[in-house]
């Protein structure tokens, strides 16, 4: 098993842990479980999901897709990947018991420093290549977003330590971090990988414009999440610019999509279907993001918990995780000829879709002033399906592996 395949296996094992933590959180809402601190577990769930699954998976794919073998084989990347993994498990084992305390803060800080090391090296190597290629431009901006997003957690630490926990500054720091992760690092990495596989067969002009507009939209669109502040004409003007850029992204996205060589990139119908779900999630995310320019919808997105969770999961599970799984299929990580492999991926995908639908209906109900406790039970039930699907996907990965010999260095 080569390095890329090894880290694919590790990331899928970590996805199982993320799903089990999600199920435990849903269980805590319904049942007493006095030995579990809900907020501590939320922190463990989110931190491990970011570090142990998404960051690990995307960095692995970026390195082994965009870089030539001579760069891929640098031991530095392996050291940083191990560092990210160890720091992620450190957070997993400390947050549930201590919350934000010395040990968990040390591990979360280490994770940031390891991403610095990985991102800086990847940037250096990309700059030596054809960095004007749209895929490389997106990858560069993705790494910049990953690095500068750390200002959010550091700001939170300062706010807490100073004892001047201003609720507005606290929320802004959270939004800054999440925005640069979700709409920056996550989204730009997905399209860097996708465009690299399709370029230049897909319309080169549309792809280049899409890459430029997507990169340009990241910082202005952050201000959409600040519109809950008192009405500020400067914030609104920048937000309107962001909406214009996102509209331009979607136009170029659909134009490039007409020429996208799907049969060349993916031979498996299952991979094509999962990729379609990923791209549909991106479009829905973009539309919702633009919709926050309207105060009523913006207040709902940033004020109602089901809608917040639904939006975050739409990006995390829908756009990013679906793309990662489709890429893994294309990379030969799954033997889709096996019935169990196909079933496992279908179960996981179906669980994600149903969860999003439940959160959507629940959110709309709350907007209309209706609350029904049945949704809590439905979400608990679907969390069981998600955890089961994630475990099945990991088992499918093991079944698809042809060797257990691991050569790391």
C-alpha positions as CSV (number, residue, x, y, z in Angstrom):
1,X,0.0,0.0,0.0
2,X,1.6,3.3,-1.1
3,X,1.5,6.5,0.9
4,X,-1.5,7.9,-0.8
5,X,-3.5,4.7,-0.2
6,X,-2.4,4.5,3.4
7,X,-3.7,8.0,4.2
8,X,-6.9,7.3,2.4
9,X,-7.5,4.4,4.8
10,X,-6.6,6.5,7.8
11,X,-9.0,9.3,6.7
12,X,-11.9,6.8,6.3
13,X,-11.2,5.3,9.7
14,X,-11.4,8.8,11.1
15,X,-14.6,9.4,9.2
16,X,-16.1,6.5,11.2
17,X,-15.1,8.2,14.5
18,X,-16.6,11.5,13.3
19,X,-19.9,9.8,12.5
20,X,-19.9,7.9,15.9
21,X,-19.3,11.2,17.7
22,X,-22.2,12.7,15.8
23,X,-24.5,9.9,16.8
24,X,-23.4,10.3,20.5
25,X,-24.2,14.0,20.3
26,X,-27.7,13.2,19.0
27,X,-28.1,10.7,21.7
28,X,-27.1,13.2,24.4
29,X,-30.0,15.5,23.2
30,X,-32.5,12.8,23.8
31,X,-31.1,10.8,26.8
32,X,-29.6,12.0,30.1
33,X,-26.1,10.5,29.7
34,X,-24.7,12.4,32.7
35,X,-21.2,11.2,32.0
36,X,-21.0,13.2,28.8
37,X,-20.6,17.0,28.6
38,X,-22.4,18.0,25.4
39,X,-20.3,21.1,24.7
40,X,-17.1,19.3,25.3
41,X,-18.1,16.6,22.9
42,X,-19.2,19.2,20.3
43,X,-15.7,20.6,20.5
44,X,-14.2,17.1,20.1
45,X,-16.5,16.3,17.1
46,X,-15.8,19.5,15.2
47,X,-12.0,19.6,15.8
48,X,-11.5,16.0,14.9
49,X,-13.7,16.2,11.8
50,X,-11.7,19.1,10.5
51,X,-8.2,17.8,11.4
52,X,-8.6,14.0,11.4
53,X,-10.8,13.7,8.3
54,X,-11.2,16.7,5.9
55,X,-7.7,18.3,6.3
56,X,-5.9,14.9,6.2
57,X,-7.9,13.8,3.1
58,X,-7.6,17.0,1.1
59,X,-3.9,17.5,1.8
60,X,-3.2,13.9,0.8
61,X,-5.1,14.3,-2.4
62,X,-3.6,17.7,-3.3
63,X,0.0,16.4,-2.8
64,X,-0.5,13.2,-4.7
65,X,-2.5,14.8,-7.5
66,X,-0.8,18.1,-8.2
67,X,2.8,17.4,-7.5
68,X,5.2,15.2,-9.4
69,X,6.6,12.1,-7.7
70,X,9.9,13.7,-6.8
71,X,8.0,16.2,-4.6
72,X,5.4,13.7,-3.4
73,X,8.1,11.6,-1.9
74,X,9.5,14.3,0.4
75,X,9.6,13.0,4.0
76,X,8.5,16.4,5.2
77,X,5.0,15.8,3.9
78,X,4.8,12.4,5.8
79,X,6.1,14.0,9.0
80,X,3.5,16.8,8.8
81,X,0.7,14.2,8.0
82,X,1.7,12.2,11.1
83,X,1.8,15.4,13.1
84,X,-1.7,16.4,11.9
85,X,-3.0,12.9,12.8
86,X,-1.4,12.8,16.3
87,X,-2.6,16.3,17.1
88,X,-6.2,15.4,15.9
89,X,-6.2,12.3,18.1
90,X,-4.9,14.4,21.0
91,X,-7.9,16.7,20.6
92,X,-10.2,13.7,20.3
93,X,-8.9,12.3,23.6
94,X,-8.8,15.6,25.5
95,X,-11.8,17.7,24.5
96,X,-14.5,15.3,25.7
97,X,-13.1,15.4,29.2
98,X,-11.7,18.9,29.6
99,X,-13.2,21.1,27.0
100,X,-10.9,24.1,26.2
101,X,-8.1,23.4,28.7
102,X,-4.3,23.2,28.7
103,X,-4.0,19.8,27.0
104,X,-6.6,20.3,24.3
105,X,-5.3,23.8,23.5
106,X,-1.8,22.4,23.1
107,X,-3.0,19.8,20.6
108,X,-5.2,22.2,18.7
109,X,-2.2,24.7,18.5
110,X,0.1,21.9,17.3
111,X,-2.5,21.0,14.6
112,X,-2.3,24.6,13.4
113,X,1.5,24.6,13.3
114,X,1.6,21.3,11.4
115,X,-0.8,22.7,8.8
116,X,1.6,25.7,8.6
117,X,4.4,23.4,7.8
118,X,2.5,21.4,5.3
119,X,0.9,24.4,3.6
120,X,4.2,26.3,3.3
121,X,6.0,23.4,1.7
122,X,3.1,22.8,-0.7
123,X,3.0,26.5,-1.7
124,X,6.8,26.4,-2.3
125,X,6.5,23.4,-4.6
126,X,3.5,24.7,-6.5
127,X,5.3,28.0,-7.2
128,X,8.0,26.0,-8.8
129,X,5.5,24.4,-11.2
130,X,3.0,26.0,-13.5
131,X,1.2,28.1,-10.9
132,X,-0.8,29.9,-13.6
133,X,-2.7,26.7,-14.3
134,X,-6.2,27.3,-12.8
135,X,-5.9,24.2,-10.6
136,X,-2.6,25.4,-9.1
137,X,-4.1,28.9,-8.6
138,X,-6.9,27.4,-6.6
139,X,-4.6,25.2,-4.6
140,X,-2.4,28.1,-3.7
141,X,-5.3,30.1,-2.5
142,X,-6.6,27.1,-0.6
143,X,-3.4,26.8,1.3
144,X,-3.4,30.6,2.0
145,X,-6.9,30.3,3.4
146,X,-5.9,27.3,5.5
147,X,-3.0,29.2,7.0
148,X,-4.7,32.6,7.7
149,X,-7.8,30.9,9.0
150,X,-5.8,30.2,12.2
151,X,-6.2,33.9,13.1
152,X,-9.7,32.9,14.2
153,X,-8.8,30.4,16.9
154,X,-5.9,32.6,18.1
155,X,-8.3,35.6,18.4
156,X,-10.7,33.4,20.3
157,X,-8.0,32.4,22.7
158,X,-7.1,36.1,23.2
159,X,-10.7,37.1,23.8
160,X,-11.1,34.4,26.4
161,X,-7.8,35.0,28.1
162,X,-8.4,38.8,28.3
163,X,-11.7,38.2,30.1
164,X,-13.3,40.7,27.7
165,X,-15.4,38.1,25.8
166,X,-17.4,40.5,23.7
167,X,-20.1,38.4,22.1
168,X,-19.9,40.2,18.7
169,X,-16.1,39.8,18.5
170,X,-16.4,36.2,19.6
171,X,-19.0,35.4,16.9
172,X,-16.9,37.3,14.3
173,X,-13.8,35.2,15.1
174,X,-15.8,32.0,14.7
175,X,-17.4,33.1,11.4
176,X,-13.9,34.2,10.1
177,X,-12.5,30.7,10.9
178,X,-15.4,28.7,9.5
179,X,-15.6,30.9,6.4
180,X,-12.0,30.5,5.5
181,X,-12.2,26.8,6.1
182,X,-15.5,26.0,4.4
183,X,-15.6,28.6,1.6
184,X,-11.8,28.9,1.4
185,X,-9.7,25.8,2.1
186,X,-12.4,23.1,1.6
187,X,-14.1,24.5,-1.5
188,X,-10.9,25.7,-3.3
189,X,-9.2,22.4,-2.7
190,X,-12.1,20.4,-4.1
191,X,-12.1,22.5,-7.3
192,X,-8.3,22.5,-7.6
193,X,-8.5,18.7,-7.7
194,X,-11.5,18.6,-10.0
195,X,-10.1,21.1,-12.5
196,X,-6.7,19.4,-12.6
197,X,-8.4,16.2,-13.7
198,X,-10.6,18.0,-16.4
199,X,-8.3,20.7,-17.7
200,X,-7.9,21.6,-20.6
201,X,-10.6,19.3,-22.0
202,X,-13.3,21.4,-20.2
203,X,-13.7,24.8,-21.7
204,X,-10.4,26.5,-20.8
205,X,-11.8,30.0,-20.8
206,X,-14.8,29.2,-18.6
207,X,-12.5,27.2,-16.2
208,X,-10.0,30.0,-15.9
209,X,-12.7,32.6,-15.2
210,X,-14.3,30.3,-12.7
211,X,-11.0,29.8,-10.9
212,X,-10.3,33.6,-10.8
213,X,-13.8,34.5,-9.6
214,X,-13.9,31.7,-7.0
215,X,-10.6,32.9,-5.6
216,X,-11.7,36.5,-5.7
217,X,-15.0,35.8,-4.0
218,X,-13.5,34.3,-0.8
219,X,-12.7,37.4,1.2
220,X,-15.6,39.6,0.1
221,X,-18.1,36.8,0.8
222,X,-16.9,36.7,4.5
223,X,-18.7,40.0,4.9
224,X,-22.0,38.3,4.2
225,X,-21.7,36.7,7.6
226,X,-21.2,40.1,9.2
227,X,-24.4,41.6,8.1
228,X,-26.0,40.8,11.4
229,X,-24.1,43.9,12.7
230,X,-25.9,47.2,12.9
231,X,-26.7,48.3,9.3
232,X,-23.4,49.4,7.8
233,X,-23.3,50.7,4.2
234,X,-19.7,49.6,3.7
235,X,-20.4,46.0,4.8
236,X,-23.4,45.9,2.5
237,X,-21.5,47.2,-0.5
238,X,-18.8,44.6,0.0
239,X,-21.4,41.9,0.4
240,X,-23.1,43.0,-2.8
241,X,-19.8,42.7,-4.6
242,X,-19.4,39.2,-3.1
243,X,-22.9,38.2,-4.5
244,X,-21.9,39.5,-7.9
245,X,-18.7,37.4,-7.8
246,X,-20.6,34.3,-6.7
247,X,-23.1,34.8,-9.5
248,X,-20.2,35.0,-12.0
249,X,-18.7,31.8,-10.5
250,X,-22.0,29.9,-11.0
251,X,-22.3,31.1,-14.6
252,X,-18.8,30.0,-15.4
253,X,-19.4,26.8,-13.4
254,X,-22.3,25.8,-15.6
255,X,-20.6,26.8,-18.8
256,X,-17.5,24.7,-18.0
257,X,-19.8,21.9,-16.8
258,X,-21.2,21.5,-20.3
259,X,-17.8,20.5,-21.6
260,X,-16.6,18.6,-18.5
261,X,-15.1,15.3,-19.5
262,X,-17.0,13.2,-16.9
263,X,-16.3,9.9,-18.7
264,X,-12.6,10.6,-18.9
265,X,-12.3,11.6,-15.2
266,X,-14.6,8.9,-13.8
267,X,-15.4,5.5,-15.4
268,X,-17.6,4.3,-12.5
269,X,-21.2,5.3,-12.6
270,X,-21.2,5.4,-8.8
271,X,-18.4,7.9,-8.7
272,X,-20.2,10.0,-11.2
273,X,-23.3,10.0,-9.1
274,X,-21.5,10.9,-5.9
275,X,-19.6,13.7,-7.8
276,X,-23.0,15.0,-9.0
277,X,-24.2,15.2,-5.4
278,X,-21.0,17.1,-4.5
279,X,-21.5,19.7,-7.2
280,X,-25.2,20.0,-6.5
281,X,-24.3,20.7,-2.9
282,X,-21.9,23.4,-4.1
283,X,-24.6,25.1,-6.1
284,X,-27.1,25.0,-3.2
285,X,-24.4,26.3,-0.8
286,X,-23.7,29.2,-3.2
287,X,-27.4,30.1,-3.6
288,X,-27.9,30.0,0.2
289,X,-24.7,32.1,0.7
290,X,-26.0,34.7,-1.7
291,X,-29.4,34.6,0.0
292,X,-27.9,35.9,3.3
293,X,-27.8,39.4,1.6
294,X,-31.5,39.5,2.5
295,X,-31.8,40.3,6.3
296,X,-34.7,37.8,7.0
297,X,-32.8,34.8,5.4
298,X,-29.5,36.0,6.8
299,X,-30.8,36.1,10.4
300,X,-32.3,32.6,9.9
301,X,-29.0,31.2,8.6
302,X,-27.0,32.6,11.4
303,X,-29.7,32.4,14.1
304,X,-31.5,29.1,13.9
305,X,-29.5,26.1,15.0
306,X,-31.0,23.5,12.5
307,X,-30.3,25.8,9.6
308,X,-26.8,26.5,10.8
309,X,-26.1,22.8,11.2
310,X,-27.7,22.0,7.9
311,X,-25.6,24.6,6.1
312,X,-22.4,23.4,7.7
313,X,-23.2,19.7,7.0
314,X,-24.2,20.6,3.4
315,X,-20.6,21.8,2.8
316,X,-18.8,19.3,5.1
317,X,-20.7,16.1,4.1
318,X,-22.4,17.1,0.9
319,X,-19.9,19.1,-1.1
320,X,-16.5,18.0,0.4
321,X,-17.0,14.5,1.7
322,X,-18.9,13.4,-1.4
323,X,-16.1,14.8,-3.6
324,X,-13.5,13.0,-1.5
325,X,-15.4,9.7,-1.8
326,X,-15.8,10.2,-5.6
327,X,-12.1,10.9,-5.9
328,X,-11.2,7.9,-3.8
329,X,-13.3,5.7,-6.1
330,X,-11.4,7.1,-9.1
331,X,-8.1,6.6,-7.3
332,X,-8.9,2.9,-6.9
333,X,-9.4,3.0,-3.2
334,X,-12.7,1.1,-3.6
335,X,-13.4,-2.0,-5.7
336,X,-16.9,-0.9,-7.0
337,X,-17.3,-4.3,-8.6
338,X,-18.0,-5.7,-5.1
339,X,-21.7,-5.4,-4.2
340,X,-20.9,-4.6,-0.6
341,X,-18.7,-1.7,-1.6
342,X,-21.5,-0.2,-3.8
343,X,-24.0,-0.7,-1.0
344,X,-21.9,1.0,1.6
345,X,-21.3,4.1,-0.4
346,X,-25.1,4.2,-1.3
347,X,-26.1,3.9,2.3
348,X,-23.8,6.7,3.4
349,X,-24.9,9.0,0.6
350,X,-28.5,8.3,1.3
351,X,-28.1,9.0,5.0
352,X,-26.4,12.4,4.2
353,X,-29.2,13.4,1.9
354,X,-32.0,12.4,4.3
355,X,-30.3,14.2,7.1
356,X,-30.2,17.4,5.0
357,X,-33.8,17.1,4.1
358,X,-34.8,16.7,7.8
359,X,-32.8,19.7,8.8
360,X,-34.3,21.7,6.0
361,X,-37.9,20.8,6.9
362,X,-37.1,21.5,10.6
363,X,-35.5,24.8,9.8
364,X,-38.5,25.9,7.6
365,X,-40.8,24.9,10.4
366,X,-39.0,27.1,12.9
367,X,-39.0,30.0,10.5
368,X,-42.8,29.6,10.4
369,X,-43.0,29.4,14.2
370,X,-43.7,25.7,14.3
371,X,-41.8,23.2,16.4
372,X,-42.2,19.5,16.4
373,X,-40.2,17.2,18.7
374,X,-40.4,14.4,16.1
375,X,-37.5,16.0,14.2
376,X,-35.1,15.3,17.1
377,X,-36.0,11.6,17.0
378,X,-35.7,11.6,13.2
379,X,-32.2,13.1,13.4
380,X,-31.2,10.6,16.0
381,X,-32.4,7.8,13.7
382,X,-30.6,9.1,10.7
383,X,-27.4,9.6,12.8
384,X,-27.5,5.9,13.3
385,X,-27.7,5.4,9.6
386,X,-24.8,7.8,9.0
387,X,-22.6,6.0,11.5
388,X,-23.5,2.7,10.0
389,X,-22.8,4.0,6.5
390,X,-19.4,5.4,7.5
391,X,-18.5,2.1,9.2
392,X,-19.6,0.2,6.0
393,X,-17.5,2.5,3.9
394,X,-14.4,1.8,6.0
395,X,-15.1,-1.9,5.8
396,X,-15.5,-1.6,2.1
397,X,-12.2,0.1,1.9
398,X,-10.5,-2.8,3.8
399,X,-12.3,-5.3,1.5
400,X,-11.0,-3.4,-1.5
401,X,-7.4,-3.4,-0.3
402,X,-5.3,-6.0,-2.1
403,X,-2.4,-5.9,0.5
404,X,-1.9,-5.1,4.1
405,X,1.8,-4.3,3.7
406,X,2.3,-0.7,4.5
407,X,5.4,1.2,3.4
408,X,5.4,4.6,5.0
409,X,8.9,5.9,4.6
